[in-house]
Amino acid sequence: MTNIPTFKLNDGTEIPSFGFGVFQIPADGTTYKAVSDALKLGYRHIDTAVAYFNEQEVGKAIKDSGIPRDQIWVTSKMWLQDYAYEDAKKAIDLSLKKLGLDYIDLYLIHQPYGKVDEAWKAMEEAKKAGKIRSIGVSNMTPKIWNEFVPKFATMPSVNQVQFDPYFQQKELRQIMAKAHVTLEAWGPLGQGSKELFSEPLLNDLAKKYGKDVGQIILRFEHQEGVIVFPKSVHEARIKSNKDIFDFELTSDEMDSIRALDRNGKGMHDPDAPGVEDMLLNALDVHAND
């Protein structure tokens, strides 16, 4: 049985605080195997997206797992070519179809550009209709948040953004905290940054607790109230990533890791000029529908 704690979102739903991400895992059977392995190892939270092109394999792994549907939290995300209201409604139904599910636990606006207000309206309606349990956003910086969210009728439950010990999103987290919005971290391990994994403080803590550096990072993020879902296709790594609930960092150790923050920009800057056009031209999520 899984021992993963949950966090309560601002709409009252309980989300597993630790999950499994499938970004850049190919839909050639690899996603199916990785998700199947994760579920066998006790994961109960799977994070996918329309733009990952692997919703079908995620859904098949969930179905074949034999685990009751209400015990697995599934997140997917709408791609920005579908934000016009009618397109957004179709996109939600298509995600449900590909996943083979009656409802999605959390659905996000993947990239916050264009007709975000229309997509949000469609998502609010889908939530009322029981197709989605919780709705949220992704990649919203303070600037983008202030552009869109004040106009929403419903406050997002989460904002999924880049987060790691070097990039702790302090300004954004202050804005989100006022509305009780939970941060979800993509790239929680700094996308494997050698510099981050060589950080002396993190290595000293790993020795102290008999853990690896990745587990120290993930434990820090968990204690910060951040939802994480590291990705791996290797069963041993899928297993070890989750092994962070048998120790606790002290308040001084947490402060020391907080001090590693560099107050800079992340690897992806959503505020940079040209990002919207670059993303729109990067892929067509309906090419193979």
Contacts in CASP RR format, 6 or more apart in sequence:
PFRMAT RR
TARGET T0000
AUTHOR 0000-0000-0000
METHOD contacts of the structure
MODEL  1
MTNIPTFKLNDGTEIPSFGFGVFQIPADGTTYKAVSDALKLGYRHIDTAV
AYFNEQEVGKAIKDSGIPRDQIWVTSKMWLQDYAYEDAKKAIDLSLKKLG
LDYIDLYLIHQPYGKVDEAWKAMEEAKKAGKIRSIGVSNMTPKIWNEFVP
KFATMPSVNQVQFDPYFQQKELRQIMAKAHVTLEAWGPLGQGSKELFSEP
LLNDLAKKYGKDVGQIILRFEHQEGVIVFPKSVHEARIKSNKDIFDFELT
SDEMDSIRALDRNGKGMHDPDAPGVEDMLLNALDVHAND
1 42 0 8 1.000
2 16 0 8 1.000
2 42 0 8 1.000
2 43 0 8 1.000
2 44 0 8 1.000
3 245 0 8 1.000
4 16 0 8 1.000
4 17 0 8 1.000
4 18 0 8 1.000
4 19 0 8 1.000
4 42 0 8 1.000
4 43 0 8 1.000
4 44 0 8 1.000
4 45 0 8 1.000
4 242 0 8 1.000
4 245 0 8 1.000
5 16 0 8 1.000
5 17 0 8 1.000
5 18 0 8 1.000
5 245 0 8 1.000
6 14 0 8 1.000
6 15 0 8 1.000
6 16 0 8 1.000
6 17 0 8 1.000
7 14 0 8 1.000
7 15 0 8 1.000
7 17 0 8 1.000
7 182 0 8 1.000
7 225 0 8 1.000
7 227 0 8 1.000
8 14 0 8 1.000
8 15 0 8 1.000
9 15 0 8 1.000
9 134 0 8 1.000
9 157 0 8 1.000
9 158 0 8 1.000
9 182 0 8 1.000
10 155 0 8 1.000
10 157 0 8 1.000
10 179 0 8 1.000
10 180 0 8 1.000
10 181 0 8 1.000
10 182 0 8 1.000
11 134 0 8 1.000
11 157 0 8 1.000
13 105 0 8 1.000
13 133 0 8 1.000
13 134 0 8 1.000
13 157 0 8 1.000
15 45 0 8 1.000
15 73 0 8 1.000
15 105 0 8 1.000
15 106 0 8 1.000
15 134 0 8 1.000
15 158 0 8 1.000
15 182 0 8 1.000
15 227 0 8 1.000
16 43 0 8 1.000
16 44 0 8 1.000
16 45 0 8 1.000
16 73 0 8 1.000
17 222 0 8 1.000
17 225 0 8 1.000
17 227 0 8 1.000
17 228 0 8 1.000
18 43 0 8 1.000
18 45 0 8 1.000
18 218 0 8 1.000
18 222 0 8 1.000
18 227 0 8 1.000
18 228 0 8 1.000
18 229 0 8 1.000
18 242 0 8 1.000
18 244 0 8 1.000
19 38 0 8 1.000
19 43 0 8 1.000
19 44 0 8 1.000
19 45 0 8 1.000
19 46 0 8 1.000
19 47 0 8 1.000
19 73 0 8 1.000
19 227 0 8 1.000
19 228 0 8 1.000
19 229 0 8 1.000
19 230 0 8 1.000
20 34 0 8 1.000
20 35 0 8 1.000
20 38 0 8 1.000
20 43 0 8 1.000
20 45 0 8 1.000
20 46 0 8 1.000
20 47 0 8 1.000
20 229 0 8 1.000
20 230 0 8 1.000
20 231 0 8 1.000
20 238 0 8 1.000
21 46 0 8 1.000
21 47 0 8 1.000
21 48 0 8 1.000
21 229 0 8 1.000
21 230 0 8 1.000
21 231 0 8 1.000
22 31 0 8 1.000
22 34 0 8 1.000
22 35 0 8 1.000
22 46 0 8 1.000
22 47 0 8 1.000
22 48 0 8 1.000
22 52 0 8 1.000
22 54 0 8 1.000
22 58 0 8 1.000
22 231 0 8 1.000
23 47 0 8 1.000
23 49 0 8 1.000
23 52 0 8 1.000
23 186 0 8 1.000
23 231 0 8 1.000
24 52 0 8 1.000
24 231 0 8 1.000
25 31 0 8 1.000
25 34 0 8 1.000
25 52 0 8 1.000
25 54 0 8 1.000
25 231 0 8 1.000
25 233 0 8 1.000
26 54 0 8 1.000
27 53 0 8 1.000
27 54 0 8 1.000
27 56 0 8 1.000
27 57 0 8 1.000
29 57 0 8 1.000
30 233 0 8 1.000
31 54 0 8 1.000
31 57 0 8 1.000
31 58 0 8 1.000
31 61 0 8 1.000
32 57 0 8 1.000
32 58 0 8 1.000
32 60 0 8 1.000
32 61 0 8 1.000
33 61 0 8 1.000
33 233 0 8 1.000
34 232 0 8 1.000
34 233 0 8 1.000
34 238 0 8 1.000
35 46 0 8 1.000
35 57 0 8 1.000
35 58 0 8 1.000
35 59 0 8 1.000
35 61 0 8 1.000
35 62 0 8 1.000
36 61 0 8 1.000
36 64 0 8 1.000
36 65 0 8 1.000
37 235 0 8 1.000
37 238 0 8 1.000
38 46 0 8 1.000
38 238 0 8 1.000
39 46 0 8 1.000
39 61 0 8 1.000
39 62 0 8 1.000
39 65 0 8 1.000
39 67 0 8 1.000
39 72 0 8 1.000
40 65 0 8 1.000
41 235 0 8 1.000
41 238 0 8 1.000
41 239 0 8 1.000
41 242 0 8 1.000
42 242 0 8 1.000
43 238 0 8 1.000
43 242 0 8 1.000
44 67 0 8 1.000
44 71 0 8 1.000
44 72 0 8 1.000
44 73 0 8 1.000
45 72 0 8 1.000
45 73 0 8 1.000
45 75 0 8 1.000
45 229 0 8 1.000
46 58 0 8 1.000
46 62 0 8 1.000
46 72 0 8 1.000
46 73 0 8 1.000
46 74 0 8 1.000
46 75 0 8 1.000
46 229 0 8 1.000
47 75 0 8 1.000
47 184 0 8 1.000
47 229 0 8 1.000
48 54 0 8 1.000
48 55 0 8 1.000
48 58 0 8 1.000
48 74 0 8 1.000
48 75 0 8 1.000
48 76 0 8 1.000
48 77 0 8 1.000
48 99 0 8 1.000
49 55 0 8 1.000
49 76 0 8 1.000
49 77 0 8 1.000
49 79 0 8 1.000
49 108 0 8 1.000
49 110 0 8 1.000
50 76 0 8 1.000
50 77 0 8 1.000
50 78 0 8 1.000
50 79 0 8 1.000
50 82 0 8 1.000
50 91 0 8 1.000
50 94 0 8 1.000
50 95 0 8 1.000
50 110 0 8 1.000
50 285 0 8 1.000
51 77 0 8 1.000
51 79 0 8 1.000
51 110 0 8 1.000
51 283 0 8 1.000
51 285 0 8 1.000
53 285 0 8 1.000
53 288 0 8 1.000
55 76 0 8 1.000
55 95 0 8 1.000
55 98 0 8 1.000
55 99 0 8 1.000
56 98 0 8 1.000
56 99 0 8 1.000
58 74 0 8 1.000
58 99 0 8 1.000
59 74 0 8 1.000
59 98 0 8 1.000
59 99 0 8 1.000
59 100 0 8 1.000
59 101 0 8 1.000
62 69 0 8 1.000
62 72 0 8 1.000
62 74 0 8 1.000
62 99 0 8 1.000
62 101 0 8 1.000
63 100 0 8 1.000
65 72 0 8 1.000
69 101 0 8 1.000
69 102 0 8 1.000
73 105 0 8 1.000
73 106 0 8 1.000
74 99 0 8 1.000
74 101 0 8 1.000
74 104 0 8 1.000
74 105 0 8 1.000
74 106 0 8 1.000
75 104 0 8 1.000
75 105 0 8 1.000
75 106 0 8 1.000
75 107 0 8 1.000
75 108 0 8 1.000
76 95 0 8 1.000
76 99 0 8 1.000
76 104 0 8 1.000
76 106 0 8 1.000
76 107 0 8 1.000
76 108 0 8 1.000
77 107 0 8 1.000
77 108 0 8 1.000
77 109 0 8 1.000
77 110 0 8 1.000
77 138 0 8 1.000
77 160 0 8 1.000
78 88 0 8 1.000
78 91 0 8 1.000
78 92 0 8 1.000
78 95 0 8 1.000
78 107 0 8 1.000
78 108 0 8 1.000
78 109 0 8 1.000
78 110 0 8 1.000
78 119 0 8 1.000
78 123 0 8 1.000
79 91 0 8 1.000
79 110 0 8 1.000
79 111 0 8 1.000
79 283 0 8 1.000
79 285 0 8 1.000
80 110 0 8 1.000
80 111 0 8 1.000
80 113 0 8 1.000
80 114 0 8 1.000
80 276 0 8 1.000
80 279 0 8 1.000
80 280 0 8 1.000
81 87 0 8 1.000
81 280 0 8 1.000
81 284 0 8 1.000
81 285 0 8 1.000
81 286 0 8 1.000
82 88 0 8 1.000
82 90 0 8 1.000
82 91 0 8 1.000
82 119 0 8 1.000
82 285 0 8 1.000
83 109 0 8 1.000
83 114 0 8 1.000
83 115 0 8 1.000
83 116 0 8 1.000
83 118 0 8 1.000
83 119 0 8 1.000
84 115 0 8 1.000
84 118 0 8 1.000
84 119 0 8 1.000
85 115 0 8 1.000
85 118 0 8 1.000
85 119 0 8 1.000
85 121 0 8 1.000
85 122 0 8 1.000
88 118 0 8 1.000
88 119 0 8 1.000
88 121 0 8 1.000
88 122 0 8 1.000
88 123 0 8 1.000
89 122 0 8 1.000
89 125 0 8 1.000
89 126 0 8 1.000
92 104 0 8 1.000
92 107 0 8 1.000
92 122 0 8 1.000
92 123 0 8 1.000
92 126 0 8 1.000
92 131 0 8 1.000
92 132 0 8 1.000
93 131 0 8 1.000
94 289 0 8 1.000
95 104 0 8 1.000
95 107 0 8 1.000
96 102 0 8 1.000
96 103 0 8 1.000
96 104 0 8 1.000
96 131 0 8 1.000
103 130 0 8 1.000
103 131 0 8 1.000
103 132 0 8 1.000
103 133 0 8 1.000
104 131 0 8 1.000
104 132 0 8 1.000
104 133 0 8 1.000
105 132 0 8 1.000
105 133 0 8 1.000
105 134 0 8 1.000
106 132 0 8 1.000
106 133 0 8 1.000
106 134 0 8 1.000
106 135 0 8 1.000
106 136 0 8 1.000
106 157 0 8 1.000
106 158 0 8 1.000
107 123 0 8 1.000
107 126 0 8 1.000
107 132 0 8 1.000
107 134 0 8 1.000
107 135 0 8 1.000
107 136 0 8 1.000
108 135 0 8 1.000
108 136 0 8 1.000
108 137 0 8 1.000
108 138 0 8 1.000
108 158 0 8 1.000
108 160 0 8 1.000
109 116 0 8 1.000
109 119 0 8 1.000
109 120 0 8 1.000
109 123 0 8 1.000
109 136 0 8 1.000
109 137 0 8 1.000
109 138 0 8 1.000
110 138 0 8 1.000
110 139 0 8 1.000
111 138 0 8 1.000
111 139 0 8 1.000
111 270 0 8 1.000
111 276 0 8 1.000
111 279 0 8 1.000
112 137 0 8 1.000
112 138 0 8 1.000
112 139 0 8 1.000
112 140 0 8 1.000
112 144 0 8 1.000
112 148 0 8 1.000
112 270 0 8 1.000
113 275 0 8 1.000
113 276 0 8 1.000
113 279 0 8 1.000
113 280 0 8 1.000
114 276 0 8 1.000
116 148 0 8 1.000
117 148 0 8 1.000
117 151 0 8 1.000
117 152 0 8 1.000
120 135 0 8 1.000
120 148 0 8 1.000
120 152 0 8 1.000
120 154 0 8 1.000
121 153 0 8 1.000
123 132 0 8 1.000
123 135 0 8 1.000
123 136 0 8 1.000
124 135 0 8 1.000
124 153 0 8 1.000
124 154 0 8 1.000
126 132 0 8 1.000
126 135 0 8 1.000
127 133 0 8 1.000
127 134 0 8 1.000
127 135 0 8 1.000
127 154 0 8 1.000
134 157 0 8 1.000
134 158 0 8 1.000
135 154 0 8 1.000
135 156 0 8 1.000
135 157 0 8 1.000
136 156 0 8 1.000
136 157 0 8 1.000
136 158 0 8 1.000
136 159 0 8 1.000
136 160 0 8 1.000
137 145 0 8 1.000
137 148 0 8 1.000
137 149 0 8 1.000
137 156 0 8 1.000
137 158 0 8 1.000
137 159 0 8 1.000
137 160 0 8 1.000
138 159 0 8 1.000
138 160 0 8 1.000
138 161 0 8 1.000
138 184 0 8 1.000
138 186 0 8 1.000
139 160 0 8 1.000
139 161 0 8 1.000
139 268 0 8 1.000
139 270 0 8 1.000
140 148 0 8 1.000
140 149 0 8 1.000
140 159 0 8 1.000
140 161 0 8 1.000
140 172 0 8 1.000
140 270 0 8 1.000
141 161 0 8 1.000
141 172 0 8 1.000
141 270 0 8 1.000
141 271 0 8 1.000
142 171 0 8 1.000
142 172 0 8 1.000
142 175 0 8 1.000
143 271 0 8 1.000
144 270 0 8 1.000
144 271 0 8 1.000
145 159 0 8 1.000
145 172 0 8 1.000
145 175 0 8 1.000
145 176 0 8 1.000
146 175 0 8 1.000
149 155 0 8 1.000
149 156 0 8 1.000
149 179 0 8 1.000
155 179 0 8 1.000
155 180 0 8 1.000
155 181 0 8 1.000
156 181 0 8 1.000
157 181 0 8 1.000
157 182 0 8 1.000
158 181 0 8 1.000
158 182 0 8 1.000
158 183 0 8 1.000
158 184 0 8 1.000
158 227 0 8 1.000
159 172 0 8 1.000
159 176 0 8 1.000
159 181 0 8 1.000
159 182 0 8 1.000
159 183 0 8 1.000
159 184 0 8 1.000
160 183 0 8 1.000
160 184 0 8 1.000
160 185 0 8 1.000
160 186 0 8 1.000
161 169 0 8 1.000
161 172 0 8 1.000
161 183 0 8 1.000
161 184 0 8 1.000
161 185 0 8 1.000
161 186 0 8 1.000
162 169 0 8 1.000
162 185 0 8 1.000
162 186 0 8 1.000
162 187 0 8 1.000
162 266 0 8 1.000
162 267 0 8 1.000
162 268 0 8 1.000
163 169 0 8 1.000
163 183 0 8 1.000
163 185 0 8 1.000
163 186 0 8 1.000
163 187 0 8 1.000
163 188 0 8 1.000
163 221 0 8 1.000
163 226 0 8 1.000
164 185 0 8 1.000
164 187 0 8 1.000
164 188 0 8 1.000
164 189 0 8 1.000
164 190 0 8 1.000
164 193 0 8 1.000
164 196 0 8 1.000
164 217 0 8 1.000
164 221 0 8 1.000
165 196 0 8 1.000
165 199 0 8 1.000
165 202 0 8 1.000
165 217 0 8 1.000
165 220 0 8 1.000
165 257 0 8 1.000
165 260 0 8 1.000
165 261 0 8 1.000
166 190 0 8 1.000
166 193 0 8 1.000
166 195 0 8 1.000
166 196 0 8 1.000
166 260 0 8 1.000
166 261 0 8 1.000
166 262 0 8 1.000
167 190 0 8 1.000
167 261 0 8 1.000
167 262 0 8 1.000
167 264 0 8 1.000
167 265 0 8 1.000
167 266 0 8 1.000
168 258 0 8 1.000
168 261 0 8 1.000
169 183 0 8 1.000
170 261 0 8 1.000
170 263 0 8 1.000
172 183 0 8 1.000
173 183 0 8 1.000
176 182 0 8 1.000
176 183 0 8 1.000
182 225 0 8 1.000
182 226 0 8 1.000
182 227 0 8 1.000
183 225 0 8 1.000
183 226 0 8 1.000
183 227 0 8 1.000
184 226 0 8 1.000
184 227 0 8 1.000
184 228 0 8 1.000
184 229 0 8 1.000
185 221 0 8 1.000
185 226 0 8 1.000
185 227 0 8 1.000
185 228 0 8 1.000
185 229 0 8 1.000
187 230 0 8 1.000
188 217 0 8 1.000
188 218 0 8 1.000
188 221 0 8 1.000
188 226 0 8 1.000
188 228 0 8 1.000
188 229 0 8 1.000
188 230 0 8 1.000
189 196 0 8 1.000
189 214 0 8 1.000
189 217 0 8 1.000
189 218 0 8 1.000
189 230 0 8 1.000
190 196 0 8 1.000
190 217 0 8 1.000
191 267 0 8 1.000
196 202 0 8 1.000
196 213 0 8 1.000
196 217 0 8 1.000
197 213 0 8 1.000
197 214 0 8 1.000
199 213 0 8 1.000
199 260 0 8 1.000
201 256 0 8 1.000
201 257 0 8 1.000
201 260 0 8 1.000
202 213 0 8 1.000
202 214 0 8 1.000
202 216 0 8 1.000
202 217 0 8 1.000
202 257 0 8 1.000
203 213 0 8 1.000
205 211 0 8 1.000
205 216 0 8 1.000
205 249 0 8 1.000
205 253 0 8 1.000
206 212 0 8 1.000
206 213 0 8 1.000
206 214 0 8 1.000
206 215 0 8 1.000
206 216 0 8 1.000
209 215 0 8 1.000
209 216 0 8 1.000
209 247 0 8 1.000
211 219 0 8 1.000
211 243 0 8 1.000
211 244 0 8 1.000
211 247 0 8 1.000
212 240 0 8 1.000
214 241 0 8 1.000
215 240 0 8 1.000
215 241 0 8 1.000
215 243 0 8 1.000
215 244 0 8 1.000
216 249 0 8 1.000
218 228 0 8 1.000
218 230 0 8 1.000
218 241 0 8 1.000
218 244 0 8 1.000
219 244 0 8 1.000
219 247 0 8 1.000
219 248 0 8 1.000
219 249 0 8 1.000
220 249 0 8 1.000
220 254 0 8 1.000
220 257 0 8 1.000
221 228 0 8 1.000
222 228 0 8 1.000
222 244 0 8 1.000
223 248 0 8 1.000
223 249 0 8 1.000
223 254 0 8 1.000
224 254 0 8 1.000
230 241 0 8 1.000
232 238 0 8 1.000
232 241 0 8 1.000
249 257 0 8 1.000
269 275 0 8 1.000
END
